Amino acid sequence: MIYAFPQYFTSKSRFLTYHLVASVLRKAGHTITDDVDHCDAVLVSMCDVMDYPQLVKLRRMTKRPIIVGGHYAFNYWSAKLYSDFVWIGEIWDFAKCKTLDEIGESKHCYTGMAKQLFASQYIDWASIPVGQIAPKKCYYLGGVGCKNACRFCFTSWTHRHQTNTQQRIEQARQLCRRKKMHLMVVSNEYDAGERGGKTLDILLTDYVKRPVKASMVRMGIEFAQEDTRKRMGKAIPGELLCHAIQKANADNLALRLFHIAGYEPVSAWDTYMDNFAKIFSQYPNNRIVHFMFNNLQYQNYTPLYDERKQINPEYYIDITKTRQWYDTLRQQSRSVLVGAPSPFQHVAARMGIELSEAREQVDFWLTKINNAAKKMTVPDAYKSLFDTGVMDCKKRRLKKSTGEIMVGERNG
């Protein structure tokens, strides 16, 4: 088949996903073009909500069938509003399809017709390419899903945990080293021992126990309070935070620590950052420790989605608060950064688009997604979540053993 895949040709960063999709389709005998008018179908790989405006633009540009895939496709009810087909899951089963009818009839494809859906989970790990996304930067897929299955994590609840082999990852690392390129092994957490790329994703509880070869390690702490972390499936004792800083100093590597505000009172985060200031005063760091913050988005499939109607705007933070924390940490260390999250209004718009089941819903939220804080007050954004009806979007659950997608509020 001839697929138009404009993202592959126009993306300045040439994301690993685009490179991987094009590689798998070409190996299966399909043709990839940038011509959206002379093709069998147009492909759109959607990572998240921010790709939705591009989908709408393509819908207006071409009359050819549009097929949405990618991470966002698990929100198939939303993705279908501006597309003809939504392929749920991995690319390899899709590549086997020879006609549009075959795609539409697949159990992995949502066309708007009622049928039992299954996420495609098959990955041909031997076919994974090393994706060069910049002159000196490469990505390689190390795994999907996560062994932790934290209550808030969309990836954990939409993907069965699978990992590439250590041998293949080592081969990718050697290839990039010969070409003098930076390699990032992409995974929700890294399972392949100490040998990976220069940037590694790893669970903090694993990092403190094993040697790694890297220049940067990325880890999710997520929540401020130890009891919250434990309840959410990220059981990181407070003392391990100090241990991680000490180990990073000894390993001479940088850290990027990810956090989710919006679930706990802001005062809990004040205490958390004060504790890190004390750690830096005792164990000075020379390499950057980057504190990254996102504001909580309640996402379907996750156990935390059950609590979506308890969302509390007062728990969300903005750049004013992260600047305050940066000033606190800088009194103890010059090698720190604190990243600010998008404001509550933007999070509300993201949720609104993801949970939309009708055109009028998604069209409303699409008008708000850019510069949301200038278009809505916090109270207005909160009220609109309920007034538009998106908070009533039914819970989905993935049966990881089979990929079956079940609909209903019951946990399972």
C-alpha positions in Angstrom: 0.0 0.0 0.0 1.0 3.6 -0.4 0.9 5.5 2.8 1.3 9.3 3.2 3.2 9.9 6.4 3.8 13.7 6.5 5.2 13.7 10.0 8.1 11.6 8.9 9.1 14.1 6.3 8.4 17.4 8.1 9.4 16.7 11.8 12.5 18.6 12.7 13.3 16.1 15.4 12.5 13.0 13.4 11.0 11.3 16.5 11.9 7.6 17.0 8.3 6.7 16.5 8.2 8.2 13.0 11.5 6.5 12.1 10.3 3.1 13.5 6.9 3.2 11.7 8.5 4.1 8.4 11.1 1.4 8.8 8.6 -1.4 9.6 6.2 -0.4 6.9 8.9 -0.3 4.2 10.3 -3.7 5.3 6.8 -5.1 4.9 6.7 -3.8 1.3 4.6 -0.6 1.7 5.6 2.8 0.2 5.9 5.9 2.3 5.3 9.3 0.7 4.6 12.9 1.8 1.8 13.3 -0.8 -1.5 13.3 1.1 -3.6 13.4 -2.0 -2.1 10.5 -4.0 -2.0 7.7 -1.5 -4.2 4.9 -0.2 -4.3 6.4 3.3 -2.8 9.1 5.4 -1.0 8.1 8.6 -1.0 10.2 11.8 1.1 9.1 14.7 -0.2 10.9 17.8 1.9 10.9 20.9 -0.5 13.0 23.0 -3.1 15.7 22.9 -0.8 18.3 21.4 -0.8 16.4 18.2 -4.6 16.7 17.8 -4.5 20.1 16.0 -2.3 18.5 13.4 -4.9 15.8 12.9 -7.7 18.4 12.4 -5.5 20.2 9.9 -4.9 17.0 7.9 -8.6 16.3 8.0 -9.2 19.6 6.2 -6.4 19.1 3.7 -7.2 15.7 2.3 -10.2 13.5 1.4 -8.1 10.4 1.7 -8.8 8.0 4.6 -6.9 9.0 7.8 -5.5 6.4 10.1 -4.4 7.4 13.6 -1.9 5.4 15.6 0.6 6.0 18.3 0.3 6.4 22.1 -2.8 8.6 21.9 -4.7 6.0 19.9 -5.7 4.2 23.1 -8.1 7.2 23.4 -9.8 5.8 20.3 -13.2 7.4 21.0 -11.5 10.8 20.9 -9.1 10.1 18.0 -11.9 8.8 15.8 -13.7 12.2 15.9 -11.4 13.5 13.1 -10.2 10.3 11.5 -11.5 7.2 9.7 -9.5 4.5 11.4 -7.8 4.3 14.8 -5.1 1.6 15.1 -4.6 0.6 18.7 -1.2 -0.7 19.7 2.0 -1.6 18.0 2.9 -1.2 14.2 3.9 -4.8 13.3 0.4 -6.3 13.0 -0.7 -3.2 11.0 2.2 -3.7 8.6 0.9 -7.2 7.7 -2.4 -5.7 6.5 -2.6 -5.4 2.7 -5.8 -3.5 2.2 -7.9 -0.8 4.0 -10.7 -3.4 4.4 -8.2 -5.7 6.2 -7.2 -2.9 8.5 -10.8 -1.9 9.3 -11.8 -5.5 10.0 -8.9 -6.0 12.4 -9.7 -6.4 16.1 -7.0 -3.8 16.7 -8.8 -1.1 14.7 -11.6 1.1 15.8 -13.9 2.4 13.0 -16.8 3.7 15.1 -18.6 0.4 14.8 -19.3 -1.6 17.9 -16.9 -4.6 18.3 -14.6 -6.1 20.9 -11.3 -4.2 20.6 -7.8 -5.6 21.3 -4.6 -3.6 21.5 -1.9 -5.0 19.2 1.0 -6.1 21.5 3.3 -7.9 19.1 6.8 -6.4 18.8 9.5 -7.8 16.5 12.4 -6.7 18.6 15.0 -7.8 16.1 13.6 -5.3 13.6 14.0 -2.2 15.8 16.2 0.3 14.1 18.6 2.8 15.8 16.8 6.0 15.0 19.0 9.0 14.3 16.8 12.0 15.2 19.5 14.7 15.1 23.1 15.0 13.7 24.7 13.6 16.8 21.7 12.0 18.6 20.1 8.5 18.3 17.3 6.7 20.0 16.8 3.0 20.5 13.7 1.3 21.9 14.7 -0.5 25.1 11.2 -1.5 26.3 7.5 -0.7 26.5 5.2 -0.7 29.5 6.5 -0.8 33.0 6.9 -3.5 35.7 5.7 -1.1 38.4 2.2 -0.4 37.0 1.8 2.8 39.1 -1.8 3.9 39.6 -1.4 7.2 37.7 0.7 5.9 34.7 -1.1 5.8 31.3 1.7 3.8 29.7 1.7 1.2 32.5 -2.0 0.5 32.0 -2.1 0.5 28.2 1.0 -1.6 27.5 2.1 -5.1 28.6 5.6 -4.8 30.0 8.1 -6.0 27.4 11.9 -5.4 27.0 14.5 -5.6 24.3 17.5 -7.9 24.9 20.6 -6.7 26.5 22.6 -8.0 23.6 20.7 -5.8 21.1 21.0 -2.8 23.3 24.7 -3.3 23.6 25.0 -3.6 19.9 23.2 -0.3 19.5 25.4 1.3 22.1 28.6 0.1 20.3 27.2 1.4 16.9 26.6 4.8 18.3 30.0 4.9 20.1 31.8 4.1 16.8 29.9 7.0 15.1 30.5 9.3 18.1 26.7 9.8 18.7 24.7 10.2 21.8 22.4 7.2 22.4 19.2 7.4 24.4 17.7 4.0 25.3 13.9 4.6 25.4 12.0 2.8 28.0 9.6 3.6 30.8 12.2 2.0 33.0 15.5 0.3 32.1 15.9 -3.4 32.7 19.0 -4.2 30.8 21.6 -4.1 33.6 24.5 -1.6 33.6 25.1 -1.3 29.8 22.9 1.2 28.0 23.2 4.6 26.3 24.5 7.8 27.7 21.0 8.7 28.9 19.1 6.0 30.8 15.6 5.7 32.2 15.6 3.6 35.4 13.6 3.1 38.6 15.3 4.9 41.5 15.0 1.8 43.6 17.0 -0.1 40.9 19.5 2.7 40.4 20.7 2.8 44.0 21.4 -0.9 43.9 23.3 -1.3 40.6 26.2 0.2 38.6 25.3 2.1 35.5 27.3 3.6 32.6 25.7 6.9 31.7 26.1 10.6 31.6 22.5 11.2 32.7 19.9 9.1 34.6 16.2 9.9 34.4 14.0 8.7 37.3 10.4 9.3 38.4 9.9 10.3 42.0 6.4 11.5 41.2 4.9 12.5 44.6 6.1 14.5 47.5 5.0 12.3 50.4 6.3 8.8 51.1 2.8 7.4 51.9 1.4 8.8 48.6 4.3 7.3 46.6 3.6 3.9 48.2 -0.1 4.1 47.6 0.5 5.1 44.0 2.9 2.2 43.4 6.1 4.2 43.5 7.3 3.0 46.9 10.4 5.2 47.4 11.4 5.7 51.0 12.6 9.2 51.9 16.1 8.0 52.7 16.6 6.6 49.2 16.4 10.2 47.8 19.5 11.1 49.8 21.1 7.8 48.7 20.5 8.6 45.0 22.1 12.0 45.3 25.2 10.5 47.0 25.4 7.8 44.3 25.0 10.3 41.5 27.9 12.3 43.0 30.0 9.1 43.1 29.0 8.1 39.6 29.7 11.6 38.3 26.4 11.8 36.4 23.5 14.2 36.1 20.0 13.4 37.3 16.6 14.3 35.9 13.9 13.7 38.5 10.3 13.7 37.4 7.4 14.8 39.7 3.6 15.1 39.5 2.0 18.0 41.3 -1.8 18.4 41.7 -2.6 15.4 43.9 -1.1 16.6 47.2 -1.3 20.0 49.0 1.3 22.5 47.8 2.6 22.5 51.4 3.7 18.9 51.0 5.9 20.0 48.1 7.4 22.8 50.1 8.5 20.3 52.6 9.9 18.0 49.9 12.0 20.7 48.3 13.2 21.9 51.7 14.4 18.4 52.4 16.4 18.3 49.1 18.0 21.6 50.1 19.2 19.9 53.3 20.5 17.0 51.2 22.5 19.3 49.0 24.0 21.1 52.0 25.3 17.8 53.2 26.3 16.2 49.9 27.2 19.0 47.4 26.6 18.0 43.8 28.8 19.1 40.8 26.6 17.7 38.1 23.1 19.0 37.3 20.1 17.7 39.2 17.1 18.8 37.2 13.7 18.7 39.0 11.0 18.3 36.4 7.3 19.0 37.3 4.1 18.1 35.5 0.6 18.8 36.9 -1.6 15.8 37.3 -3.8 14.7 34.4 -6.4 12.1 35.2 -6.2 9.6 32.3 -8.4 6.8 31.3 -7.3 3.2 31.8 -5.5 4.1 35.0 -6.8 3.2 38.5 -6.4 6.9 39.4 -9.0 7.8 36.8 -11.6 6.6 39.2 -10.8 9.7 41.3 -11.1 12.2 38.4 -14.1 13.9 39.8 -12.2 14.7 43.0 -9.7 16.9 41.0 -8.7 19.9 43.2 -7.3 23.0 41.3 -5.8 24.3 44.6 -3.3 21.5 44.6 -1.9 22.5 41.2 1.3 24.6 40.9 2.7 27.2 38.4 6.0 28.9 37.6 5.7 31.2 40.6 6.1 28.2 43.0 8.9 26.5 41.0 10.9 29.8 41.0 10.5 29.9 44.7 11.8 26.3 45.0 14.7 27.1 42.7 15.7 30.0 44.9 15.6 27.7 47.9 17.8 25.0 46.3 20.3 27.5 44.8 21.2 28.6 48.3 22.8 25.1 48.7 23.8 24.2 45.1 24.6 25.9 41.8 24.0 22.7 39.9 20.2 22.6 40.0 17.3 23.3 37.7 13.6 23.4 38.4 11.2 23.0 35.5 7.7 24.6 35.7 4.6 22.6 34.6 1.8 23.8 32.4 -0.9 25.5 34.5 -4.2 23.9 35.6 -6.1 25.4 32.6 -3.9 23.6 30.2 -4.2 20.3 32.0 -8.0 20.8 32.0 -7.9 21.3 28.2 -5.8 18.2 27.7 -8.2 16.2 29.8 -11.1 17.7 27.8 -9.7 16.6 24.5 -8.7 13.1 25.6 -12.1 12.4 27.1 -14.2 13.9 24.4 -16.7 11.5 22.8 -18.4 14.1 20.5 -17.3 16.7 18.0 -18.8 19.6 20.0 -16.8 18.5 23.1 -13.5 18.2 21.3 -14.0 21.4 19.3 -14.7 23.4 22.5 -11.5 22.2 24.1 -9.4 22.6 21.0 -10.1 26.3 21.1 -8.7 26.4 24.6 -5.6 24.2 24.4 -3.1 26.9 23.2 -2.5 29.7 25.8 -5.2 28.1 28.0 -4.3 30.3 30.9 -5.2 33.4 28.9 -8.5 31.9 27.7 -9.9 30.5 31.0 -9.6 31.3 34.6 -8.9 28.4 36.9 -12.5 28.3 38.2 -13.8 28.4 34.6 -11.5 25.5 33.5 -12.7 23.4 36.4 -16.3 24.2 35.8 -16.0 23.4 32.1 -14.6 19.9 32.8 -18.0 19.0 34.3 -20.3 21.2 32.2 -19.0 19.7 28.9 -19.7 16.2 30.1 -16.2 14.9 29.5 -15.7 13.7 33.1 -18.5 11.1 32.4 -16.3 9.3 29.8 -16.5 5.6 30.8 -13.5 3.9 32.2 -11.5 1.6 29.9 -9.3 -1.3 31.2 -6.7 -3.2 29.3 -6.3 -7.0 29.9 -2.6 -7.1 29.5 -2.4 -10.9 28.9 -4.5 -10.6 25.7 -4.8 -6.9 24.9 -8.6 -7.0 25.3 -10.0 -3.5 26.0 -12.9 -3.6 28.5 -15.4 -0.8 29.1 -16.9 0.0 32.5 -16.1 1.6 35.8 -15.1 -1.6 37.6 -11.4 -1.9 38.4 -9.7 -5.0 37.2 
